[in-house]
Amino acid sequence: DLELTTGADWVTRRLALTSTGDGWMKSLVLERDVAGRWIGSRTVDGTEPSAVEASVPAGTVEAAAIAADVLDVDVQWSPLTNLMPVRRLGLDRAGSTGTFTMAWVSVPSLAVTLDEQHYTLLGGESGDVCVRFESADGFFTAVIRCDADGVALDYPGIARRVL
């Protein structure tokens, strides 16, 4: 389960995420306080499988270690969390680029790492917008087709909107 709150400026204010499996559940809440500092809380119920523990990426951080200039979260396998940087770049400005450091959340472990990501608005057709997404390490690149609001329609290998 994912709950995401942003401000009118498309900056993440709060993420509440729950991961569940047979006999276990864990949750993570990340929030920005009024000064922009990140605070977080975690809960765990039951015993998570060893495969979940083994999926925790290297370099994890706690909420207090996330710098105030990190404006957003990016949840693994969720096209929704690419929306905020895309909206801040301006959907009508083909060629706009931006590099953002994200609080990246691994699923199902809900471990947090810092991840630099680069976005380029490619323009669009028929009201759709295309965005090139690149991880800073070059590990992952995709062209995401979005609707006129910046919500992903087709994110190859991740998601496709079904109407």
C-alpha positions, 0 to 999 in steps of 0.5 A: 500500500502506498500513500503519497502527499505532495504540496502545490510545488510538487515536493513530497511532504509524506510517504506512507508505505506498507509491505505485506507477505504471508505472516508478516507486515512492515511499514515505513512513513517518511515526512518532511517537517516544516523546516524541510527535514526528513523524519521517519518511522518504521513498524514490523509485525511478524517475521519477514522471510530471509529473501526480504532481508537479503533484498536490502540494498547497500548504503541504506540511510535513516530518515534523519540522514536524508538532506533537506535538499532531497525533495522527493521519494522514489518507490521501486516499481512505482511509476507514481513517484516519478511524477514530482520531478517531471511536474517541477520541470514543466510539462510544456517545456520540451528539452528541460532537464534536471538532476534530482537526488531521491530518497529511493525506497526498495520494495519489499524491504522498505530500505531507503538509499539516496539515488541521483536521477536525471530527467529530460522532457522529450516533448510529446504528441496527442497531449502525451509527454515523453520523459527520459529517465536515467539513473546516475549510475547508468544502471537503468534508463527508460523513456516514460510516456505520460499523460498531459498531467505527467502521470505515467501511461507507459513505463517500459518494464515497470508499468502500463496504464490499462483503461 
